[in-house]
Amino acid sequence: MGSNQLLIKKAGLYTSIQDLGRKGLMNKGVARSGVTDAQSALLANWLVGNSPDDALLEITYQGLHIRFECSTAIAISGGDLGAKLNDQSVERNQTMIVQPGDELRFEQRKSGFRAYLAIAGGIPQQAIMDSRSTHSMIDLGIEKIKDGTVLKLKPPGKRIEQRSVPQELRPVFTQHFTARILPGPEFELFPKAYIDQLTNQSWDITADSNRMGYRLKGDIGSDQLPEGILSSGIIPGTIQVTSSGQPIILMNDGPTTGGYARIGNVITPDLNYIAQLGPGDTLRFKWIDFPEADRLNNQYHKYLTL
């Protein structure tokens, strides 16, 4: 094997190459894709001196096993999936140096649901529509990660500065989260009883939740829900309500149009935390107004400027 590469010995539940996604193409029916927890991905890239949009690995749940064939700098951010380097537990959110033959495993979910592995120089895959992001359901020509995949890496460049994310900037993930939401285009079509139900209970994350959408399950007491609408635009964070009354939160690989009524939208910062919930975890909603959403979004973008 050549030197500047790594071997995927086991791909785990679902591992994919992602960057910040495809921008400005949703009006053409092309999903954004990209990392589902941008906050953690940006931290990982910063730790190894990469640009914010360099491609990295998004690791879901557990099971990924890698062997490095070169010396390079790496960093892990996001969920704690029990990472071990040569059978020794490693810390997230700091720069690490690996040597040829080193093996990295993600053995067991402890907190969060997705981790991000950044490698110095990024993963130099060919960009498709200005992005190296894999779509989980559509073949865009980006290499799919499977057992035995070999990923080429950039040759070691300048000396990597050893970095660590300050403790106060490290996200904390739990198995329950309260997402702040804004009213959606069809908000006023919903009866008050259902609007109250949305925020007065915990919703279970179901097993068929994925990068396309998070399907939720809860108690439904209202039978006066709006019928389907003309197919209309949806984006990551849109909350659609099915005819059964169970909500769906659209995620990065979701469709760009849909016919379910849109009751609300999750604010951008909170989508990162939703991406760190897995089946069996729970989610609550909290309505906020647009001035508060602007304040939180501005605060979030300042946080991301390290």
N, C-alpha and C positions, 0 to 999 in steps of 0.2 A: 504494500500500500504506500501511496505517497505520503509526504510528511504533513502538509498543511490541510488536514482534514480530521473529521471525527466519524466514528462508526456508531450507528444506532443499533445496539444489540437487541433491545426490546423497545417497542414504540409506546408501550403503556396503553391506558384506556383511550386517550386521544391526544396526540402531540402534533402541532402544526407550526409551520413557518408563518410569522405575522409581522407586519409593521403597523403604522398608524392608519392604514387603509386607503381606499380609493375615494378621492374627493371630487365632488361636482358631477357625478355620473348617475345619481339616483333618478334624475328625470329621464334617463335613457334606460331605466330598468336594471342598472348594475348596482348591486348591494355594496355597502361601504366595506364590509369585512373588516380586517384588522383586529388588533388586540381588543379583547373585551374589557380588560382592566388597564386602561391607558396610564393611569397613575403609577401602577407598579412597573409597567414596561418602561416608562420613562426613567424611573429610578434605576432600574437594572442597566439600561444603556448608559446613563450618566456615570455609573460606577466604573465602567470599563473605558470611558473616554469616547464613546460613540456619539454620533449625532442622534437627535431624538427619533428620527424616522428610520434608523437602521433596523434591518430585519433581525429577529430573534426567535426563540422557541417559546411557544405557549404550551404549557404542560397541564393536562387535566387530571385531577384526582391522584393518581399514583401509577407506578409501573415502569416509567421511563428508565432505561439503562443505556449509558453512553460510555464509549472508550475514546479517549483523546489520542490522536496520533502525532501531536505537536505540542510545543510549549506555548501557552497563551494565557491571557487574563480572562476570567469569567466572573459573573455575578449572578446571584439568584435573588429575586424579589417576588412579592406577591404572597400567595398562600404558603403555609408551612406544610409541605408534603413529605416530610421526613427525609430530606436530602442527606446522602452520605457520600463522601469522597474517599475511595479506597477503604470502605467500611467504617470510616470515622464521621460522626455527625459534623455538619458544617453550618455555620451561621449564615442567615440571609442578610441582605442589605449591606454587604461589604465586598471589596475587591478580593479575588482569590487568584493565585497562579497555579496552573496545572502543567504537568509534564507529560511527555509521551508515555503511553501505557496507563495513565491514571484513568480510573473508572468512577463514574458518577451515577448514583441510583436515587430514585425518588420512591421510597418504600411504603410510606403510610401517611394518609391524610391526618393532620393534627389540627389545623385551622385553615380557613379559606378553602378554595376549591381549585384555583388555578395558580400556577407559579410561572415565572418568566426567567429564562436563562439567556443572558446576553453574553456574547463572545466578542472580544476586542476586534474591531473592524467590521462587525456585523456578519450576516450570512449572505454572501454575494450571489444570490440567485438572480436570474433574469427577471426584470420587472415586466408585468403584464398590466397594461392600462395604468402605468405610473405607480404600481405597487407590487411588492413581493408577497402580498398576503394570500393565503390559501382560503378558498371558500369551502366550507364543510360539505356542501351538497353538489357543487358544480365544478367540473374539471376546467380550470382556467390555464392549465399548462404549468402551474407551480408544482414543484416536486412534492408529492405526498409522502409523509413520514410513515415508514413501516419497518418491521424487523429487517435488518440488513442494509438499510439506507446509509449511503456514505455522503456526507456533506462536505463540500470543499470550503475551506476557510481562507481568509486573506493571510499572506505571510506576516509574521510578526513585524511590527513597525516600531514606532518610537516607544521608549520606556513608558509603561503605564503608571500613572500616579495612583498610589494606594488610597482608596477613598472608603468612607463609611457614611451611611445615611444617618443624620442626627436622630436621636431617639424620638424627639417630638414630631418628626416628619414621617415616622414609620406607621403605615396604616395598621389598625388592629381589626382583625376579622373574627366574628363570632358566628354562631349558627342561627342568629336572629338579627334582623335589621329593619329599621324603619326608614322607608324611602319617602322623600319629599316630592310632591307632585303638583302639577299645574292643571287647570281644567283643559280638556280637549275640545275639538270642534263640535262634538255632539253631546257635550256635557249637559246642556239644558234639556235634552230629550230623555234623560234618565229620571225616574221618580226619586224623590227625596229619600225614600226608604232604602233604595239601593245605594245612593251616594253615601248615606250614613253607614250602611253595611260595609262599604269598601274600606272605611277608616276605623270602624269599631271592632274589628276582629283581626286575628292573625290568619294569614293564608299559607297553606302548605305548598312548598315547591315539589312538583310532581316528577316522577321518574322520566317522563318524556320531555323534560326541559333540556335545552341545548343551545348552541351558538345561534340558532335561528330565532328562538323565542323561549321565554320562561312561562310555562303553563302552571296556573295556580289553582288550588282547590280550597273551597271554604263553604260555609253555610249560606245558602241562597234562600231568602224569604220573600223576595219580590217576584211577581209574575207579570209585571207590566214593563218589561224591558223593550227598548226600541228594536224594531226589525232591522234586517240588513240594509246597508246603505249602498249607493252607487260606489263602485270601486274608486277609492280615493288614496291620496298619498299617505304613506306611513314612514316613520324613521325609527332608528334605535331609540328606545325609551317610550314609544307610543304604547298606551295601554288600550287594547281592544277588549271588548266584552262579547263573548260568543252567545249564541242563542240559549245556551244552558245557564248563562249568567256567570260562568267561570272566566276570569280575566286571563289575558295573555300579554306579557311584556315583550315587545319586539326587541331583538338583539341584533348584533352586527351582521349576521348572515341572513337576516330575515328578508322577506319580500319588500318591494318598494311601493306596492299598492295593496289594498285589501278592502273587503266588503263588510267587515264588522264595525259597529259603532265605536268611536274613539272617545272614551270618557276622560282620559287624562294623558299626561306625559311626565315621565320621571326626569328630574333635572340631571344634567350631565354628570356632576360629581358623584351622584348616588348610584349611577349605573355601574361604576367600578365596583362598588360593594355588592350590588346584586349579582355581578359576575362571579363573586367569591362565595355565593351560596350554592349548595348542592341539594339533590333530592333528599327530602325529609327535613330540611331546614325550613324556617318560617320567615315570613315577611309581613310587615305592616305598612300602611300608607298614611301620610299626613299631608293635608292640603296646605299650600302656601300661596301667596299672591305674587304677581309678576315683579314688583320692586324687590321683594325678598329673594326671589329667584335670581335676579340680576346681581344682587349683592353677593349671594353664595357662589355664583358662577365667576364673578370677578375675583373673589377670594381664592377660589380653586385655581384659576389661571396664574395668580401670583405665587401660589404654593408650588406650582410646577416649574417655576423659574428658579432653578438651583444656582 
